[in-house]
Amino acid sequence: MTGYYDYVLGVIPLALLGITAVLSVVGFPLAMAVPAGGGVAALVIGHALFVNGPVNPTAQSQGPQAPQTPQTPPVNAD
């Protein structure tokens, strides 16, 4: 089953190469088209990381946990 991050991994090279190719065909110099395509790819990566970030569904449902204390009695040094 394909999910959001599978699509993101496909869109990154598509944006980088596709936008660069389209802009260079339209007439932009390659020195301007490559950073534009890279910028769009960076925005896609930023969206995937910070706006719709990956989460662990099991960690969210458990909530904060108390630290575990050892169950052994203290040792008397005398």
Steps between C-alpha positions, in 0.01 A plus 500: 500500500644836402496774756584867524875447532509270197353782295744748650794280400366497145429872482849608613689391184198583285500857629876536471531363148157593365496863606860542387415355158183705458670825598796438272268418207299817563815706476648540846874446519608173659671694779154629607296188422700259718469707822129551432445124467716437804305757698170331423649162593625651826152636574353152446756353739431775755128436480552128553725557802346794681139552391396137462779345703543130558364376831508170683134410560581272794698770681215750475233273646701402808562850632780592737642216704647511849863396532547140602642447849693187593313252717807384696544617861798722586820331617614574854870593492560415869 
